[in-house]
Amino acid sequence: MSRFAQESAEHQIPWLQGERFELALDSNVGAVHSPAKGDNTLTVTTHRVIRLGHAGGAWDTEVVPLNRIHEIEILDVSRDSSKLKNGLLALAAGVLLAWIIWQVFEVMPFVILSGGLLTLVGVWQLSGYLFPDEDGALLLHTGSHAVRHPLLTTEARRDAYLVAHRIYELIAYAAPGVTGAPSAPAAQPAPSSVPTPPAAPYLNEGSSDSMAPPTLAPPPENGTALELAAVLTLALHSVPNPEPITDVAERVVRCIAATEGSMSYVTREVIRDPSHEQMTHGDYVWDMEFASPDRFRVTQSGWSDTREVRERWISIGSEFYSHAGTWQKPTDLTRFEPEQKLNRHLTVGKFVGVLRQGHPTSHGLDSDGEKQYLQMRYEPLNRETLAPILGNPSPPQGVLGFAIIWIDTETDLLVKAEVRVTEATSGRQLLFEQAFASYNSDLQIDRPDAPLEPEPTN
């Protein structure tokens, strides 16, 4: 199904798994933030650049993966003011000389040879000013080839720098969890600038086909997965008539210290469209067990239109094991760099960043009937704070977000966080929910099929 405007020829190019629209550059209009329909457009997605040209009734389409772009060049061709000045002077001099010669000699050949030549030089200079010899252009060099996109107006030349900078960001900063793509794909297939979560690597064909609600991986022997599920589904309500909380700042400091000092925990992150009650296309769930400093066991579930697809992997230091029917140890670890980055993204650090950088706009005391939790609301979140949550170092402009964080009043540990992100123009939303449990428990994350014994020091 096309995610580009049906009026353009780009609908002939299907999008890749997890690909989303970033921005486009029209040769006449400049930068646009929705899929463009013009005759000469350069469309930038999270995976590639698509240039669409139209000349003489023929469409010319070029598709370049972002990782093939070696250099970005902008030819900012503007009108040469010296040609305007010289042209006007030569034109005036030619007219004046022609008038003088005519007054003295009244011989037309002399007038044409003297004043006419100067006038022609002036006209030639003025035409060079009005019609430059070369259009401006944005060039994307791929080694043996260069994609050339014309810049026909001042707006296009101005916005070319913005587009070049965004392409550079997408190349330089690979978001967690995207295989072969430098940014996070959208959770929904609509072309929009709504920030999107770090998405899953491409889903394989050998995974589960059910559309059942998300389930955790088999719980460890200590039952941490059951505890985690209970935290994520906490039915919290405000404590009636609580005593005033006067030490919020001190509690935050204690939470940061206790949470960052934890040696292990389990976590589940759910990223979904809050307008749907059931998990739907583009929604993801990650379940992770973490043991300091660098042991991760992850189960990833992603939803397409027809099924749920599940993947698993274990990461121990520089070693990586993936599960595709049976456990395997890949020889080419570069293929799994996105999963390694996703490991770190799923840790509690990004919410500790909210505690450090933000100032709660409100706070209260919640309870599940047994335990009490300090609830703190941060609104709005600035782009710097949102960046690690979205897995995007440069979130799009016009993005609004707020966070609610719950801290266990007994342990001072961060147990749950909820972030809601909204695009200001369209109102489209994404909901990020993450729970943490079993802090400092004895989690055994070992190599697949290996005996549970101490691992040798690398």
N, C-alpha and C positions, 0 to 999 in steps of 0.2 A: 504494500500500500504506500502511496506517495505521501511524503510529509512536506513536500514543496507545493507551491501554488500550482493548481492544475493548468493555469494559463501559460505557464512557462514550460520550456523543454526539459527542465530538470526533473519532471516527474517520470522521465525515462530511467532515472538512476535511483534504485531502491537504497534506503539507508541501511547501514550496518547495524549489527546488534549493539544496542546501547548508544548509538550515535545521536547527537542532538545539535541543533542549530545554535551558532554563536552570534554572528552578524554577517552582513553583506555589504559590498561596496559597489554602488552603481556609478558608471562612468560619468553620468550627468548629475545625478542627485546627491551623490556622496554616500556616507554610511547610513544604512537602514537596519533596523533591529527586528525585522520580520523577513521571511523568505521573499526575495525580490522578484519582480516580474519583468524587468526591463530587458532591452536587447543586449546590453553589455553589463553583466554583473559578475562579481566575484563573491562566491558564497563560502564562508568559513564555518566548518563544523568542528566538533571535538576530535574528529579523525582525519579530516582531509580538507583540501581546498578544491572547489569546483568552479571553473570559469566558463561562463556561457557567453559566446559572441554571436552576433547576427550581422551578416553582410551579404548583399546581393542575393537575398532570398535563401541563403544557406545558414544553418546553425552550426557553430563550431563549439564543441564541449571538450574541455580538458579537466581531468581529475588527477590530483596529485596528493598522495599520502603526506601527512605532516612530517613524518620522520624521514622523508626524502628531500625535504627543503634544506639546503645548505646555506643559503644567503638570501637576504631580502634587500632589494634595491629600489629606491624611489627616484624617478626623474621628475623633479619639480620644475617643469618648463613654464616660465612666465614670459610675458611680453617684455621685449627689450626696450627700455625707455630711451636709450641712445638712438635707436632707429627712428623713434618718433621725433626726437629733437633734430637729428640730421635730415630726416625727410622733410620736416616743415621748413628748415632753413634752405635746403636745396630747392624746394618748390617755390618759396618766396623769392630766392635769388634768381631762379629761372624766369619767373614772371616779370620781375623788375628789369632784368637784362633784356628780355625780349621787348619790353616797352621802350627802353632807351634806344635800342638799335632801330626799332621801327620809327621812332621820332627823328633819328639822325639820318638814316639811309632810306627808309620806306621801301626796303627790299625784303620781300618775304623769305627767300632762301636764307638770308643772313639771320633773320629772326628765328627760323626753325633750327638752323645749325647751332646757334649759340644758346638762346634762351630755351629752346625746345629740349635740347639734350639735358640741361640742368633740371628742367621740369620732370623729365622722364626718370632721372636719378632720384628725385624727391618722391615721385609716385612709387618707385620700386622700394625705397626705404620704408615708406608708410605701409605698403602691402606686407613687408616683412614684420612690421610691428603688429598689424591687424591679424595676419595669418602666419603664426610661427611655423618654421620649417618642420618642427617635430612636436607631436603631442606629448604631454606628460604621461608617465607610465609607472605602474607598480610592477616590478619584476621579481619573480620567485625563481631562484636558480636551484636546479636539482643536479648539478654536475654537468651532464652532457646536454641539458635542455634548460630553457628558461621560459616560464609562463609569463606572458606580457599582457597586462591589463591596462588599457588606455585610461588616462585621466583628462577628461575634456573640459572640466569646469573648475573654477576656484574651489568650490565645495568639495569636489572629488579629490583635488590635490591636497586640500587641508585634511580631509578625513583619511587619506591613505596612510598617514602616520599613525592614526589610531588603530587601523586595521593591522598594519605591520607590527605594532606593539602587541596586539592581542594574539597574533599568530606566534610571535616570539614567546609569549607567556605560555601558550598551549604546548609549544615544543619543549620549553625549558622546565616546566613543572608538570610532571605526570601525576594525575590524581590517583589516590589509592584504588586498586581493584579493577583498573581498566586495562585489558590486554591489548597492547599495541595502540593505545590512544592516550593523548596527553591531557585529558580532562574527564570529568565524570559525566556519564551519560544521563539522559533524562529519565525520570521515573514514569513519565507519561509520553506518548508519542506525538504530542502537540508541539509545533514550533513555537518556542517561547524562551524568554530570557530568565525564567524562574531558575534559581540555583538548584542544582540537583545533587543527590547523594553520591558518594563514591560507589560505583555500581560493581556488579559482579563480573568476573571474567566470563568469556563466552561460555554458554551452557552447552553441555555435551548431550549426546543423544541417549546415553546409557543410564539416565537418571530417572527418578520417580515421576510418574505421570498423574499423580493424584492432585486434586484441588482442595484437599483437606486443609483445615487451619494449621498454622505452623506448629511444628513440634520440635522439642529439643532432641539433641543427640542423646543416646543412651547415657543416663546419669552415672557419674563415677560412684564408687562404692560408698563414699561418704554422703551421698544424697544431695550434693550441692546443686544439681540441676533442678530438683524439686523446690529447693529453697529459692532459687533464682526465679522460677516461674511464679512463685508466690509473691515475690517482690514486684515483678512486672505487673501483676494483676491486682495490686493492692487496692482495696476499696477504702480510700481515705476520706475522712470527713473532718471538718474543722472542730477543734476542741471548744466546747462552749465555755465562755467566761474564763479564758485562761489568764494566768498571771502575766503581767507585762514582761516582755523579753527585753532586757536592757543590755545584754552582752552579745548582740548579734555579731559585731565585728570580731570579738574574741572567739566566738564559736566558728566563724569562717576560718580564722587562722588555725584553730585546732583541727578543723576538717581537712584543710590543705596538708597539714603535717601528717595527720593520721593516714589519709588516703595515699599520699605520695610515698609514705614509708611502708606500705603494704607489700608483702613479698609474693602474694598470689591472690587471685580472685577468679570468679566466673562472671560472665556478662552476656547479655543478649541485647542486640540493637535491632529495632524494627523501623524501617523507613517506608512510609506508605502515604497514599492519598487519603486524607481524613474524610473526604466526601463519600467514601465507600466503606460499608461496614465489613465486607469480606475482603480478603487479600485479592488483588487484581493485577493486571498487567503492569509491570514496572516496579512492583513492590518487592522488597528484599528483607530477609531476616538472617542475622548472623548470630551464632552461638559460639562463644570462645572461652576456653580455659587458659589462664595465663599464670606462669610461674617465673618469677624474676631469676635472671635478667632477660632471658631470650628464648623461653619455651612457650609455644603456642599450639593449641589444638582447636581447629576451627571447623564448624559446619555451616555451610552457606546454602540458603534456599532462595530461589528466585521464581517469580511467577510470570508466565507468558499468558496469552489469550486462552490457552487450552490446558495448561498443565503447570505443575510445580516441578522445578528441576533442582536437584540437591547435589552439592559437591563437598568433599572433605579434604583437609590437608593437615599435616603436622610440620611444624618448623622448630628445629632445635639448633640454635646458633646459626651457622652457615649451612646446615643440612636441611633438606626439604623433602617431604614425602607426600605424594598425592594419591588419592584413592579413585581409581577408575575400574570398578569391579574388584580389583585386588590392589593392595598397596604397592606402589612403585616409587623408586628413587630416580628422578630425572637426572640425566647427565648434563643437560643444558639448563642451568639454573636461571639464565637470563630470561627464559620464557615465563618464569614464575616471579619475576620482580614485583609485578602488581600485587600478587598475593602477600608478599613479604611487606609491602608498604601498607596493605590493608590491615595486617596484623597490628601494626603500631597505631593505625587510625582508630582501631576498635578499643584501645586502652582508655583509661579514665582521664588521661591527661588533658584532653580537649575541654572537659567540663571544669577541671581545676583551673584552666585558663579563664573561664567565665568568672569563677570565684575571685581570681586575682585581679582581673581587669575591670570587672563591672562593679556597680554599686546597686544593691537591691532597691527596687522602687517600692516594694512592700514585702512584708514577712508575716508569718503566722504559725500556728501550731496545729498540725494534723495528727490524726490517730486512725489506726486500723482496728481499734477495739482492744489491742494488747499493748502495742508500743506507740511511742509518740515520735513525730518527725518534725523538725524545723523546716518549714516550707518558705523558700525565698523566690521572689519573682524579679527577673531582670528584663526591663523593657524601656527603650528598644535596645537591641544588640547592634553595635557598630560593625562595619564590614571586617575590621581586623579581628574581632572576636568571633564573627561568623565563619571566617575563612577555614580554621581547622575543623569546625563541625561539618562544613560542607565538603571538605576535602578539596577546596579550590582556593589557591593563594590570592586570587583576584576575583571575588564575587561580583556579579553584574551590578550596575547601578540600579537604583529603584527597588531594592530588595529590603523588606522589612522583616524583622524577626524578634521573638522574645523567648525567654527560657524560664522554666520553673525547675528548681533543684530541691530535692529532699535530703536532709541530713539526719541520720539516726542520733537522737539526743543522748543516748546512752554511750555509744561508741565513737561519736563524732565522725563517722564514716559517711561518705556520699553513697546513697543507696539507689537513687533514681533521678533521672533527668528527662525533661521533655522540652523540645525545641520546636516551635511552629514558625515556618518561614512563608512569607506571602509576597507575591509580586504585586507591586503597587498599582500597575496599570490594569492587569487582567483580574486580579484578586485570586489567582490560582495559588493553592497551598500545598506544602509538604509537611508531614509530621515526623519528627525524629524522636523515638522513645528508646531509652536505654536504661537497663537495670544492672546493678552490681550486687553480688552476694558472696558468701563464703570467703571473706577476706582472711588472709593468712592461714588458710586451711592447707592440709598436707596433700597437695595435688601432685599426682604422679603422671608426668607427661614424658613418655619414653618413645623410643623408636618402635615402629609397628612390629608386632610379633617378637619383640625382644623381651627377655625376662626383666621384671621390675627390680633392677639392681642399680646401685650408683653408677652414673655415667662417668667415663674417663674424662679428665680435663683436656679440653682441646688445646 
